[in-house]
Amino acid sequence: MDSILFCSFFGYSWLDEINQRQSELGAARITIEKLRQKEHFMVAEIELLKVCHVYLPLLAVNLSPFLY
């Protein structure tokens, strides 16, 4: 069956198909941007945790004389 007749038979036009694909593409782009932002925040959080991992033991050593 010819694809134009097939689409017309089911009530779809080429423009409907293009609009649907563009809508899906837009939604995918939004999802990708959200994931990039999430990755950015997670990388920043990891860097902060690395600093805390080094700083907090040093702070504990410096404060230990005051604990006894």
Buried (B, 14 or more C-beta within 10 A) or exposed (E): EEEEEEBEEEEEEEEEEEEEEEEEEEEEEEEEEEEEEEEEEEEEEEEEEEEEEEEEEEEEEEEEEEEE
